[in-house]
Amino acid sequence: AGSSVVWVQSSLILQKFSDASMLGRVVSVDYALATLGEAFSAMCGGLLQDDAGLSAEEVSFWMAAVAFGTLVVWVVYLYVVRV
């Protein structure tokens, strides 16, 4: 649910700051990258289960760990580098 809120907010920001003549292109790139991210995540999950022999629970744990690591990097960037 949280990622949906972030995506809606980022879509609104893209719409607000994009030139009207480029809006369709910008939104299509946003959707394409989101779809690519979902496909890449599904591929990684499948590879981890099939090739690495991890269970669904272990794959979920490692994907959550990667997401948490990304969150930590983002928070450090926002509060240390930008401030």
C-alpha angles and dihedrals in degrees: 000000000000094000090053090057091050092049092050091049093048090048090053091049090050090051093047097050101034121097111251092239091055099039097099092050093047094049092046091053089049092053092043092053091047091051091046090052092051092049092048091050092050091048092050091048091051093047092049091051098041104035104024094039096230121155122240089257092053092048090051090050094051094045089050089050090053090048091049091049089052090050091052092050091049093049091048090050093049097046104031109027101033099040 
